[in-house]
């Protein structure tokens, strides 16, 4: 082997190592943001649950309307991908953390409805499923883009069935919706993780990649929260 070939091979190895290190740091920052978001949600939920009247109000019909309006604002104003270029990285991060606190206030009702042991048990199960799905999305060589259509159909099915069940109040329908939700959001976790990985492959360590990383962290956070909620419905330990 000539000196030139050896030099080229060494450059390739160094480039691959630099890429792997950069991707690892990028993914770590994503998971750190998810963890901070979950911690904020848990702390706010616990704090609001200390005032049961507030938690019960947020769980009421009026509270549900407030939650829907708030979610719409966060989706279309706070996390509008078309306006990501106009927002700073710090403002996106603060919007994500505010979103985490907002959901925490509404999830405070679970602190009153379930025992601490039940919540801890479901949290452990959720964490194992979430990390397993995310790891699969990260390491698999197979493109998961084909799953998107199936997952979106499942998501819309959950939304429509949940709205219908508000009037039917069927325990069986609620149970089936929960199982479908577990399947959909486990798949979404794998899909979103791979999408975040592809984002780094395309944009590297640029500012745009960091901003898209916040959106990716928000998606993973939401997958975890909804997976936790659906598993809690299934296990239903009062």
matplotlib code that plots the C-alpha trace (Angstrom):
import matplotlib.pyplot as plt

x = [0.0, 1.4, 1.8, -1.0, -3.4, -2.5, -3.0, -6.4, -7.5, -6.5, -8.4, -11.5, -11.2, -10.8, -13.8, -16.0, -14.9, -15.6, -19.0, -19.8, -18.7, -20.7, -23.8, -23.4, -23.2, -26.2, -28.4, -27.3, -28.5, -31.8, -32.3, -31.1, -33.9, -36.4, -35.3, -35.5, -39.0, -40.2, -38.7, -40.5, -43.8, -43.5, -42.6, -45.4, -47.9, -46.9, -47.1, -50.5, -51.8, -51.1, -54.1, -56.8, -59.3, -57.1, -56.3, -60.0, -60.8, -58.2, -59.7, -63.2, -64.8, -63.6, -60.1, -60.2, -61.1, -58.2, -55.9, -57.0, -56.6, -53.2, -52.0, -53.2, -51.2, -48.0, -48.4, -49.1, -47.3, -44.6, -43.5, -44.4, -41.6, -42.1, -41.0, -38.1, -35.6, -36.9, -36.7, -33.5, -32.3, -33.0, -36.5, -37.3, -35.9, -37.9, -41.1, -40.5, -40.0, -43.1, -45.0, -43.7, -44.9, -48.3, -48.9, -47.7, -50.5, -53.1, -51.5, -51.7, -55.0, -53.1, -51.3, -54.7, -56.3, -53.4, -51.1, -47.4, -46.5, -48.8, -47.3, -43.8, -44.5, -46.0, -43.1, -40.5, -42.5, -42.8, -39.1, -38.1, -40.5, -39.5, -35.7, -36.0, -38.0, -35.7, -32.6, -34.2, -34.8, -31.2, -29.4, -31.6, -30.4, -33.9, -35.7, -38.8, -40.4, -42.9, -44.3, -45.4, -48.6, -49.6, -48.8, -50.7, -53.7, -53.5, -53.1, -56.2, -58.1, -57.2, -58.4, -61.7, -62.4, -61.7, -64.1, -66.8, -66.2, -66.8, -70.5, -70.4, -68.4, -67.5, -64.9, -64.1, -63.5, -61.3, -59.3, -58.9, -57.9, -55.2, -53.7, -53.7, -52.1, -49.3, -48.6, -48.7, -46.5, -44.0, -43.7, -43.6, -40.7, -38.6, -39.6, -38.9, -35.5, -34.4, -35.7, -33.5, -30.5, -31.2, -31.4, -27.9, -26.7, -28.2, -27.3, -24.4, -23.8, -25.3, -27.6, -30.5, -29.8, -29.8, -33.2, -34.6, -33.2, -35.4, -38.5, -37.3, -36.9, -40.4, -41.8, -40.0, -41.1, -44.8, -44.4, -43.2, -46.0, -48.7, -47.2, -47.2, -50.8, -52.0, -50.1, -51.5, -55.0, -54.2, -52.6, -55.2, -53.7, -55.7]
y = [0.0, 3.4, 6.3, 8.2, 5.3, 5.0, 8.8, 8.7, 5.7, 7.5, 10.6, 8.5, 6.9, 10.3, 11.7, 8.8, 9.1, 12.9, 12.2, 9.5, 11.7, 14.6, 12.5, 11.1, 14.5, 15.7, 12.7, 13.2, 16.8, 15.6, 13.1, 15.7, 18.0, 15.2, 14.4, 18.0, 18.3, 15.2, 16.5, 19.8, 18.0, 15.8, 18.7, 20.9, 18.0, 17.3, 21.0, 21.5, 18.3, 19.8, 22.1, 19.6, 22.2, 23.5, 20.0, 19.1, 22.3, 21.6, 18.1, 19.6, 20.5, 24.1, 22.9, 20.6, 23.6, 25.6, 22.6, 22.2, 26.0, 25.9, 22.9, 24.5, 27.6, 25.7, 23.7, 26.5, 29.4, 28.0, 25.1, 26.2, 24.6, 27.3, 30.0, 28.2, 30.4, 33.5, 32.0, 31.7, 28.5, 29.7, 30.8, 27.4, 25.7, 27.9, 27.3, 23.5, 23.8, 26.0, 23.3, 20.7, 22.8, 23.4, 19.7, 19.1, 21.2, 19.2, 15.8, 16.8, 14.9, 11.6, 12.4, 12.4, 9.5, 7.0, 5.8, 6.7, 3.1, 2.7, 5.8, 4.6, 1.2, 2.5, 5.1, 2.2, 0.2, 3.3, 4.1, 0.6, 0.6, 4.2, 3.5, 0.2, 1.8, 4.8, 2.5, 0.5, 3.7, 4.8, 1.6, 0.1, 0.4, 0.0, 3.2, 3.7, 6.2, 3.6, 3.5, 7.1, 6.5, 3.7, 5.6, 8.7, 6.6, 5.2, 8.6, 10.0, 6.8, 7.4, 11.1, 10.2, 7.2, 9.3, 12.0, 9.5, 7.7, 11.0, 10.4, 6.6, 6.3, 2.7, 1.1, -1.5, 1.2, 3.1, 0.0, -0.7, 2.9, 2.6, -0.4, 1.2, 4.3, 2.2, 0.6, 4.0, 6.0, 3.2, 3.2, 7.0, 6.9, 4.8, 6.8, 10.2, 9.0, 7.9, 11.2, 13.1, 11.0, 11.9, 15.6, 15.5, 13.6, 16.3, 19.5, 18.4, 20.5, 23.7, 26.1, 24.8, 21.3, 22.4, 24.1, 21.1, 19.1, 21.0, 20.1, 16.5, 16.5, 17.8, 15.0, 12.4, 14.0, 13.9, 10.3, 9.4, 11.3, 9.8, 6.3, 6.7, 7.8, 4.9, 2.4, 3.9, 3.4, -0.2, -1.1, 1.0, 0.6, 2.9]
z = [0.0, -1.0, 1.4, -0.4, 0.0, 3.7, 4.2, 2.5, 4.6, 7.8, 6.7, 6.1, 9.5, 11.2, 9.3, 10.3, 13.9, 13.9, 12.4, 15.0, 17.9, 16.6, 16.1, 19.6, 21.2, 19.1, 20.2, 23.9, 23.7, 22.4, 25.2, 27.8, 26.6, 26.7, 30.3, 31.4, 29.8, 31.7, 34.9, 34.5, 33.8, 36.9, 39.2, 37.9, 38.1, 41.7, 42.6, 41.2, 42.7, 46.1, 45.4, 44.5, 43.5, 40.8, 39.5, 39.4, 37.5, 34.9, 34.5, 34.0, 30.7, 30.9, 31.7, 28.7, 26.4, 27.9, 27.2, 23.6, 22.9, 24.6, 22.6, 19.3, 20.2, 20.9, 17.7, 15.3, 17.0, 19.3, 17.1, 13.6, 11.4, 8.7, 11.2, 12.7, 10.9, 12.7, 16.2, 18.3, 19.8, 23.3, 22.5, 21.0, 24.1, 26.5, 24.4, 24.8, 28.5, 28.8, 26.9, 29.4, 32.3, 30.6, 30.2, 33.7, 35.1, 33.3, 34.2, 37.9, 38.1, 37.7, 41.0, 42.7, 40.8, 41.1, 43.8, 43.8, 43.4, 40.4, 38.7, 39.4, 38.0, 34.8, 34.5, 34.5, 31.9, 29.7, 30.0, 29.0, 26.0, 25.0, 25.1, 23.3, 20.5, 20.3, 20.2, 17.4, 15.4, 16.0, 15.0, 12.3, 8.7, 7.4, 6.5, 8.7, 6.3, 5.2, 8.7, 8.6, 6.7, 9.0, 12.2, 11.0, 10.2, 13.7, 15.2, 13.5, 14.4, 18.1, 17.9, 16.1, 18.4, 21.5, 20.4, 19.7, 23.0, 24.9, 24.1, 24.2, 27.5, 26.6, 28.8, 26.1, 23.5, 25.9, 26.5, 22.8, 22.1, 24.8, 23.2, 19.8, 21.4, 22.8, 19.4, 17.6, 19.9, 20.3, 16.5, 16.5, 18.9, 16.6, 13.5, 15.2, 16.5, 13.0, 11.6, 14.2, 13.1, 9.5, 10.4, 11.7, 8.6, 6.4, 8.4, 10.6, 13.7, 12.2, 14.0, 11.9, 13.1, 16.7, 16.2, 14.5, 17.4, 19.8, 17.7, 17.6, 21.4, 21.7, 19.5, 21.6, 24.8, 23.6, 22.5, 26.0, 27.7, 25.6, 25.9, 29.6, 29.6, 27.5, 29.6, 32.7, 31.3, 30.5, 33.8, 35.7, 39.1, 41.4]

ax = plt.figure().add_subplot(projection="3d")
ax.plot(x, y, z, "-o")
ax.set_aspect("equal")
plt.show()
